[in-house]
Amino acid sequence: MKSLYSLWALVALAVAVAGAPAARAADAPPTARDKQCDLTAKAATECQAACEKAFRHCAGLVAAGKSDHARTAALCLHCSEFCALTAKVAGRRCELTLFACEACAKACDLCGTECAKYSDAPEMKACAEECKTCAALCREGLKQPAQK
C-alpha cells in the first residue's frame, strides 16, 4: 500500500511540474519571448502538416517506381518530426525551445530545399514554403533572450 501512495505522490509531482509553466504564464502578461514561442509553435505545426502531405506524395511516387523521390520522402518525414518536437516544446515555452528551434531550422532548410526541386506538385511547393517560414521563425526565436 505504501508503494501505491509513493506512486500517486510521483504522479502528483509530475502533474504539478508539468503544469507549473502554464500556470505562471497565465498569471503574467506574455513577454516577447512568449509571443515568439507561440508564433514558432504555430509555424512548426503547420510545417509538420505540410511535410507529412509531401511525404505521402513522395511515398506514392516511390511506390510507383520513381526512386529519385526516396530522399525527399525521408527528409519530409524526418522534418515533420523535428517540427512536431519544436511545436510541443515552444508551446510549453520551455527553456529547451532554443535547442529544438536550432535543429528544426536546419531540418527545414534541408527539407525545403529538396521540396523546392519538385515545386510543380502543390504538396511539394507548400512544403517548401512552410519549411522556409518555419526556419525563419525558429531563427528569430534564437535571437530572443532566454527566460530565467
TABEL-V226960 format. One record per pair of residues at least 4 apart in sequence whose C-alpha atoms are under 6 Angstrom apart, sorted by the first residue. I is the first residue (numbers start at 0). GAP is how many residues later the second one is. If there is no record, write none. Layout:
I&GAP + I&GAP
This chain:
13&4 + 14&4 + 15&4 + 29&4 + 32&111 + 35&105 + 36&53 + 37&53 + 39&4 + 39&97 + 40&46 + 40&49 + 40&50 + 42&91 + 43&4 + 43&39 + 43&43 + 43&90 + 44&42 + 46&83 + 46&84 + 47&32 + 47&35 + 49&77 + 50&4 + 50&25 + 50&29 + 50&76 + 53&69 + 53&70 + 54&4 + 54&18 + 54&21 + 54&22 + 57&11 + 57&15 + 60&5 + 61&4 + 61&5 + 61&7 + 74&4 + 74&36 + 75&35 + 78&28 + 81&22 + 82&4 + 85&4 + 85&14 + 86&4 + 88&5 + 88&8 + 89&7 + 96&4 + 97&44 + 99&4 + 100&4 + 100&37 + 103&4 + 104&30 + 104&33 + 107&4 + 107&23 + 107&27 + 111&4 + 111&16 + 111&19 + 114&9 + 114&13 + 115&12 + 117&6 + 118&5 + 118&6 + 126&4 + 129&4 + 130&4
